[in-house]
Amino acid sequence: MSQHRKAIIIGAGPAGLAAALRLHQQTDIKCTLYELRSEPTTLGGAVGIQPNGMRLLYRLGVYDKILARGYNGSNITLHSLQGNTIGSQDLVGWARDQIGFGYVRIKRTDLVDVLLEAINEAGIPIHFNKRVTHIDDGADGVSVTFKDGSTDNADILLGCDGIHSFIRRYWVDPEQTSEYSGLSGIGSVIPGSSLNPETTAQISGLEATMTEEGMFAVTRCTQSTDDLYWFFTKEVSIPGSGDRDGWEVQSKEEVKGFKDPLLKILENARGQWGETLREIVSKTSVVKFYPIHRLPPGGTWSKGRCILVGDAAHAMSPHAGQGVSMALEDIFLLSRLLEDHSRNLDQVRVRYEEIRRPRVDEIYKMATQNGNSRKRSGPWGLWLKESIAGVALNLSWAIGLERLGFKQKHLVYDIDEVEL
């Protein structure tokens, strides 16, 4: 590759924006971003970023602005439908003590806004309404053709275009397709001002409730604590492959069709907590529905001059809270490898996968295991899950497992310390 290299990045979500920023900061590579949609947008309510990801956002230079937008309460409290508290735990306390970075829950739109602002300040070109139709990968470079007839050429092409990546399906690994996990979610971001003050006062950190049909959770998602994000995850049978991207429901009748079954599930929830859950759902006016898809482990992550990043390479269920952090780790590793001019691109590709696959496989398994608690169960099954969770939460505190980093050691992983 020439001394002054160029990269085309497909996808202007968090992964693509962060990739452009890091390459701009650390390498001689000039990036141009292309986004399918006509404007910055992203499906979903809010995303959690854990300590390993927050440390990388600090190095990216956007940490303070992320903190200013998001909510950093990291405690999880598990409630029962009988109205009592089963247990509580700081999800990242040990990791925060070790590396100085904690947890943030932030609206996806706010995360994208912060990264876009940094992209604009860095003067990195970004083009919207650009649908890729053809890729020509040759010895002298990679060429991309868009639906509007325009083209671009570069030394490297990064596919940051998510789980349904065109770059993967068209060029890198057409045989690798996403699979429906069997779980789907509904949820919404709602203004705290729409709720009784007594209701919002009960929400600190992540408040979760197991039911026979799945798990309901609610948390704050803005630094000002103005907004709450709630979601309910359960098993759903969807004909065929299901809707891949989910959809936003706004009409009153359609929203009612999603809310009424959930209110039915929550109708026997007791005490003040039961009233809180029902009020949160009742006051919701827009619902997002999203079938949870993932990529089976394995698959090809690169080919020729094309490299996949984040969900385009290894999308997993969201139940480990590591989606954004895994993409950031990919990006930081690639930037280190590409910074070294003694490596050719084939060597970069090989080393990228050698380092990342064990880590990704570890988090993938964790996400799958965590998802099991969202599966349907009868009364005895719910009692068993609550009992196991209660013992785990309370025993962890009682015998000091939290102080030993139990279930938190993956949160202090530093991709920049990995030997290249």
C-alpha positions as CSV (number, residue, x, y, z in Angstrom):
1,M,0.0,0.0,0.0
2,S,1.1,3.6,-0.7
3,Q,2.4,5.8,2.1
4,H,-0.7,7.9,2.0
5,R,-3.6,5.5,2.2
6,K,-7.3,5.9,1.9
7,A,-10.2,4.0,3.5
8,I,-13.8,3.8,2.5
9,I,-16.1,3.1,5.5
10,I,-19.6,1.8,4.8
11,G,-22.0,2.6,7.6
12,A,-22.2,5.7,9.7
13,G,-23.6,4.2,12.9
14,P,-21.4,4.1,16.1
15,A,-19.0,1.5,14.6
16,G,-18.3,3.4,11.3
17,L,-18.1,6.8,13.0
18,A,-15.7,5.5,15.7
19,A,-13.6,3.7,13.0
20,A,-13.2,6.9,11.0
21,L,-12.2,8.9,14.1
22,R,-9.6,6.4,15.3
23,L,-8.0,5.9,11.9
24,H,-7.8,9.7,11.6
25,Q,-6.2,10.0,15.0
26,Q,-3.7,7.1,14.8
27,T,-2.8,6.4,11.2
28,D,-2.0,8.2,7.9
29,I,-5.2,6.8,6.4
30,K,-7.7,9.3,5.0
31,C,-11.3,8.1,5.6
32,T,-14.5,8.8,3.8
33,L,-17.8,7.6,5.3
34,Y,-20.9,6.4,3.3
35,E,-24.3,5.8,4.9
36,L,-27.3,4.1,3.3
37,R,-29.9,6.3,5.1
38,S,-30.6,9.8,4.0
39,E,-29.8,11.3,7.4
40,P,-28.3,10.3,10.7
41,T,-30.6,7.9,12.4
42,T,-30.6,4.6,14.3
43,L,-33.2,2.1,15.5
44,G,-33.5,1.5,19.2
45,G,-33.9,3.3,22.4
46,A,-30.8,3.3,24.5
47,V,-27.5,1.4,24.7
48,G,-25.3,0.4,27.6
49,I,-21.6,1.0,27.4
50,Q,-19.5,-0.9,30.0
51,P,-16.0,0.0,31.4
52,N,-13.9,-1.6,28.6
53,G,-15.8,0.5,26.0
54,M,-15.9,3.7,28.1
55,R,-12.1,3.6,28.4
56,L,-11.8,3.5,24.6
57,L,-14.3,6.3,24.2
58,Y,-12.0,8.3,26.5
59,R,-9.1,7.6,24.2
60,L,-11.3,8.6,21.3
61,G,-11.8,12.0,22.8
62,V,-15.5,11.9,23.3
63,Y,-15.8,10.6,26.9
64,D,-16.8,13.8,28.5
65,K,-19.6,14.5,26.0
66,I,-20.9,10.9,26.4
67,L,-21.0,11.3,30.2
68,A,-22.8,14.7,29.7
69,R,-25.5,12.9,27.7
70,G,-25.9,9.5,29.4
71,Y,-26.8,8.1,32.8
72,N,-24.0,6.4,34.8
73,G,-26.0,4.5,37.4
74,S,-24.6,0.9,37.3
75,N,-26.6,-0.8,40.0
76,I,-29.0,-3.6,39.0
77,T,-32.0,-4.4,41.3
78,L,-34.1,-7.4,40.7
79,H,-37.7,-7.2,41.7
80,S,-40.4,-9.9,42.0
81,L,-44.0,-9.6,40.8
82,Q,-44.9,-10.0,44.5
83,G,-43.5,-6.5,45.1
84,N,-40.4,-7.4,47.0
85,T,-36.7,-6.9,46.1
86,I,-34.9,-10.1,45.3
87,G,-31.4,-8.7,45.3
88,S,-29.1,-5.9,44.1
89,Q,-25.6,-5.5,42.8
90,D,-23.2,-3.0,41.2
91,L,-22.6,-4.5,37.8
92,V,-19.2,-2.7,37.3
93,G,-18.0,-1.7,40.8
94,W,-14.9,-3.8,40.8
95,A,-14.0,-2.9,37.2
96,R,-14.5,0.8,37.9
97,D,-12.1,0.5,40.9
98,Q,-9.5,-1.2,38.7
99,I,-9.5,1.0,35.6
100,G,-11.3,4.2,36.6
101,F,-14.1,3.9,34.1
102,G,-17.7,2.9,34.8
103,Y,-20.9,2.4,33.0
104,V,-23.2,4.6,30.9
105,R,-26.7,4.1,29.5
106,I,-27.2,6.6,26.6
107,K,-29.8,7.1,24.0
108,R,-28.6,5.8,20.6
109,T,-29.4,9.1,19.0
110,D,-27.3,10.9,21.5
111,L,-24.4,8.6,21.0
112,V,-24.5,9.1,17.3
113,D,-24.8,12.9,17.7
114,V,-21.7,13.0,19.8
115,L,-19.7,10.9,17.3
116,L,-21.0,12.9,14.4
117,E,-19.9,16.1,16.0
118,A,-16.4,14.7,16.4
119,I,-16.4,13.6,12.8
120,N,-17.3,17.1,11.6
121,E,-14.7,18.7,13.8
122,A,-12.1,16.4,12.4
123,G,-13.1,17.3,8.8
124,I,-13.8,13.7,7.8
125,P,-16.1,13.5,4.8
126,I,-19.5,11.8,5.2
127,H,-22.1,11.2,2.6
128,F,-25.7,10.0,3.2
129,N,-28.2,8.3,0.9
130,K,-25.4,6.1,-0.6
131,R,-26.5,2.5,-1.3
132,V,-23.6,0.2,-2.4
133,T,-24.4,-1.9,-5.5
134,H,-21.0,-3.2,-6.5
135,I,-17.5,-3.9,-5.2
136,D,-14.5,-4.4,-7.3
137,D,-11.5,-5.6,-5.3
138,G,-8.3,-5.8,-7.2
139,A,-4.5,-5.7,-6.7
140,D,-4.3,-1.9,-7.1
141,G,-7.2,-1.0,-4.8
142,V,-10.9,-1.5,-4.1
143,S,-13.6,0.3,-6.0
144,V,-17.2,0.8,-4.7
145,T,-20.1,1.7,-6.9
146,F,-23.3,3.3,-5.5
147,K,-26.9,3.2,-6.7
148,D,-26.7,6.8,-7.8
149,G,-23.9,5.9,-10.3
150,S,-21.1,7.5,-8.3
151,T,-17.9,5.6,-7.4
152,D,-15.0,5.8,-5.0
153,N,-11.6,4.1,-4.8
154,A,-9.4,3.3,-1.8
155,D,-6.8,1.0,-0.4
156,I,-9.1,-0.4,2.2
157,L,-12.8,-1.0,2.6
158,L,-14.3,-1.3,6.1
159,G,-17.7,-2.8,6.4
160,C,-19.3,-1.2,9.4
161,D,-22.9,-1.7,8.2
162,G,-24.3,-3.9,10.9
163,I,-25.7,-7.3,11.2
164,H,-27.3,-7.3,7.8
165,S,-24.1,-6.0,6.2
166,F,-24.2,-5.6,2.4
167,I,-20.4,-5.8,2.4
168,R,-20.5,-9.2,4.1
169,R,-23.4,-10.6,2.0
170,Y,-22.2,-9.3,-1.3
171,W,-18.5,-9.8,-1.1
172,V,-16.8,-11.0,2.1
173,D,-18.9,-14.0,3.1
174,P,-22.2,-14.5,1.2
175,E,-22.9,-17.8,3.0
176,Q,-23.0,-16.2,6.4
177,T,-26.5,-15.1,7.2
178,S,-28.1,-13.8,10.4
179,E,-30.3,-16.1,12.5
180,Y,-33.3,-15.2,14.7
181,S,-32.4,-15.9,18.3
182,G,-36.0,-16.7,19.3
183,L,-36.2,-13.6,21.5
184,S,-37.8,-10.3,20.6
185,G,-38.1,-7.1,22.5
186,I,-40.4,-4.1,22.7
187,G,-39.5,-0.9,24.4
188,S,-39.6,2.8,24.4
189,V,-37.9,6.0,25.7
190,I,-40.5,8.0,27.6
191,P,-40.1,11.4,29.3
192,G,-40.0,11.2,33.1
193,S,-42.3,14.3,33.2
194,S,-45.1,12.1,31.9
195,L,-45.0,10.0,35.1
196,N,-45.8,10.6,38.7
197,P,-42.7,11.8,40.7
198,E,-43.1,8.8,43.0
199,T,-42.6,6.6,40.0
200,T,-39.5,8.2,38.7
201,A,-38.0,8.3,42.2
202,Q,-38.0,4.5,42.3
203,I,-35.7,4.2,39.2
204,S,-32.0,4.2,39.8
205,G,-29.7,2.0,37.8
206,L,-31.3,-0.9,36.1
207,E,-34.6,-2.1,37.6
208,A,-35.4,-5.6,36.4
209,T,-38.4,-7.8,36.9
210,M,-38.8,-11.5,35.8
211,T,-42.1,-12.7,34.6
212,E,-43.3,-16.1,33.3
213,E,-43.2,-14.6,29.8
214,G,-39.9,-12.8,29.9
215,M,-38.0,-9.9,31.5
216,F,-39.1,-6.3,32.0
217,A,-36.5,-3.7,32.7
218,V,-36.4,0.1,33.1
219,T,-33.6,2.5,33.6
220,R,-32.7,6.2,33.2
221,C,-30.8,7.0,30.0
222,T,-29.9,10.7,30.2
223,Q,-27.5,12.6,32.5
224,S,-30.3,15.0,33.4
225,T,-32.5,11.9,34.2
226,D,-35.3,13.4,32.1
227,D,-35.9,10.3,30.1
228,L,-36.6,6.6,31.0
229,Y,-35.9,3.7,28.8
230,W,-38.0,0.5,29.3
231,F,-37.9,-2.8,27.4
232,F,-39.5,-6.2,27.7
233,T,-37.7,-9.2,26.2
234,K,-39.5,-12.5,25.6
235,E,-39.7,-15.5,23.3
236,V,-41.7,-14.7,20.1
237,S,-42.4,-17.1,17.2
238,I,-42.0,-15.1,13.9
239,P,-43.0,-16.7,10.6
240,G,-40.0,-17.2,8.3
241,S,-36.9,-15.2,9.1
242,G,-39.0,-12.5,10.7
243,D,-38.5,-8.8,10.3
244,R,-34.8,-8.1,10.4
245,D,-34.6,-4.5,11.6
246,G,-37.7,-4.0,13.7
247,W,-40.1,-1.1,13.4
248,E,-41.5,1.8,15.2
249,V,-45.2,1.7,16.1
250,Q,-46.9,5.1,16.6
251,S,-50.6,4.8,15.9
252,K,-52.7,4.5,19.0
253,E,-54.4,1.3,17.9
254,E,-51.1,-0.4,17.0
255,V,-49.4,0.8,20.2
256,K,-52.4,-0.6,22.1
257,G,-51.9,-3.9,20.4
258,F,-48.4,-4.2,21.9
259,K,-49.1,-2.6,25.3
260,D,-52.3,-4.6,26.2
261,P,-50.6,-8.0,26.3
262,L,-47.8,-6.6,28.4
263,L,-50.2,-5.0,30.8
264,K,-52.0,-8.4,31.0
265,I,-48.7,-10.0,32.1
266,L,-48.1,-7.2,34.7
267,E,-51.7,-7.1,36.0
268,N,-50.9,-9.3,39.0
269,A,-47.8,-7.5,40.0
270,R,-48.2,-6.4,43.6
271,G,-47.4,-3.4,45.7
272,Q,-46.0,0.0,44.7
273,W,-43.6,-1.7,42.2
274,G,-46.5,-3.3,40.4
275,E,-48.2,0.1,40.1
276,T,-44.9,1.6,38.8
277,L,-44.6,-1.0,36.0
278,R,-48.1,-0.6,34.9
279,E,-47.9,3.2,34.9
280,I,-44.7,3.2,32.8
281,V,-46.3,1.0,30.1
282,S,-49.6,2.8,30.2
283,K,-48.0,6.2,29.6
284,T,-46.0,5.0,26.6
285,S,-47.2,6.5,23.2
286,V,-44.5,5.1,20.9
287,V,-43.3,1.5,20.9
288,K,-40.3,0.0,19.1
289,F,-40.4,-3.7,18.3
290,Y,-37.2,-5.6,17.4
291,P,-36.7,-9.3,16.7
292,I,-33.2,-10.1,18.1
293,H,-30.9,-11.5,15.4
294,R,-27.3,-12.7,15.7
295,L,-24.6,-14.2,13.5
296,P,-23.6,-17.8,14.2
297,P,-20.0,-18.0,15.5
298,G,-17.3,-18.4,12.8
299,G,-17.7,-17.0,9.4
300,T,-15.3,-14.9,7.4
301,W,-14.4,-11.4,8.6
302,S,-12.3,-10.2,5.7
303,K,-11.5,-10.8,2.1
304,G,-8.9,-9.0,-0.1
305,R,-9.0,-5.4,0.8
306,C,-12.3,-5.6,2.7
307,I,-12.5,-6.0,6.5
308,L,-15.7,-6.3,8.6
309,V,-16.1,-4.5,11.9
310,G,-18.5,-4.9,14.8
311,D,-21.9,-6.4,14.1
312,A,-21.1,-6.8,10.4
313,A,-18.6,-9.5,11.5
314,H,-19.9,-10.9,14.8
315,A,-23.3,-9.7,15.8
316,M,-24.5,-11.2,19.1
317,S,-27.5,-11.0,21.3
318,P,-27.5,-7.7,23.4
319,H,-27.8,-9.5,26.7
320,A,-24.1,-9.0,27.6
321,G,-24.3,-5.2,27.0
322,Q,-21.1,-5.4,24.9
323,G,-22.2,-4.6,21.3
324,V,-20.7,-1.1,21.1
325,S,-17.7,-2.1,23.2
326,M,-16.9,-5.1,20.9
327,A,-17.0,-2.8,17.9
328,L,-14.7,-0.3,19.6
329,E,-12.2,-3.1,20.4
330,D,-12.2,-4.1,16.8
331,I,-11.5,-0.6,15.7
332,F,-8.7,0.1,18.1
333,L,-7.0,-3.2,17.2
334,L,-7.3,-2.5,13.5
335,S,-5.9,1.0,13.9
336,R,-2.8,-0.3,15.7
337,L,-2.3,-3.0,13.0
338,L,-2.7,-0.5,10.2
339,E,-0.4,2.0,11.8
340,D,2.5,-0.4,11.3
341,H,3.7,0.0,7.7
342,S,5.8,-3.1,7.9
343,R,2.6,-5.2,7.8
344,N,0.9,-5.8,4.5
345,L,-2.9,-5.9,4.4
346,D,-3.0,-9.7,4.4
347,Q,-0.9,-9.8,7.5
348,V,-3.2,-7.3,9.1
349,R,-6.3,-9.3,8.3
350,V,-4.9,-12.5,9.7
351,R,-3.7,-11.0,12.9
352,Y,-6.9,-9.1,13.4
353,E,-8.9,-12.3,13.4
354,E,-6.4,-14.3,15.5
355,I,-6.6,-11.7,18.3
356,R,-10.3,-10.9,18.2
357,R,-12.0,-14.3,17.7
358,P,-11.3,-15.7,21.2
359,R,-12.5,-12.5,22.9
360,V,-15.6,-12.3,20.7
361,D,-16.5,-16.0,21.3
362,E,-16.2,-15.5,25.1
363,I,-18.7,-12.5,25.0
364,Y,-21.0,-14.3,22.6
365,K,-21.4,-17.2,25.0
366,M,-22.0,-14.9,27.9
367,A,-24.7,-13.0,25.9
368,T,-26.4,-16.3,25.0
369,Q,-26.4,-17.6,28.6
370,N,-27.8,-14.3,29.9
371,G,-30.6,-14.5,27.3
372,N,-31.8,-17.7,28.8
373,S,-33.4,-15.8,31.7
374,R,-35.7,-14.1,29.2
375,K,-37.2,-17.4,28.0
376,R,-40.8,-18.4,28.9
377,S,-41.3,-20.4,32.0
378,G,-44.3,-21.6,34.2
379,P,-44.8,-20.5,37.8
380,W,-42.3,-23.0,39.2
381,G,-39.8,-22.1,36.5
382,L,-40.1,-18.4,37.4
383,W,-39.7,-19.3,41.1
384,L,-36.6,-21.2,40.3
385,K,-35.1,-18.4,38.2
386,E,-35.8,-15.9,40.9
387,S,-34.3,-18.1,43.6
388,I,-31.1,-18.8,41.7
389,A,-30.8,-15.1,40.9
390,G,-31.4,-14.1,44.5
391,V,-28.8,-16.5,45.8
392,A,-26.3,-15.3,43.2
393,L,-26.8,-11.7,44.0
394,N,-26.8,-12.0,47.8
395,L,-24.2,-14.7,48.1
396,S,-21.8,-12.7,45.8
397,W,-22.0,-9.8,48.2
398,A,-21.9,-11.9,51.4
399,I,-18.8,-13.9,50.6
400,G,-17.0,-11.0,48.8
401,L,-17.0,-12.3,45.3
402,E,-17.6,-8.8,44.0
403,R,-14.4,-7.7,45.6
404,L,-12.6,-10.4,43.6
405,G,-14.0,-9.3,40.3
406,F,-16.5,-12.1,39.9
407,K,-18.2,-11.8,36.5
408,Q,-16.4,-8.5,35.9
409,K,-12.9,-9.4,34.8
410,H,-14.0,-9.2,31.1
411,L,-14.8,-5.5,31.8
412,V,-11.1,-4.5,32.4
413,Y,-9.8,-6.0,29.2
414,D,-7.6,-3.5,27.3
415,I,-7.3,-4.1,23.6
416,D,-4.4,-1.7,23.4
417,E,-2.3,-3.9,25.7
418,V,-2.6,-7.0,23.5
419,E,0.6,-8.0,21.9
420,L,0.6,-7.5,18.1
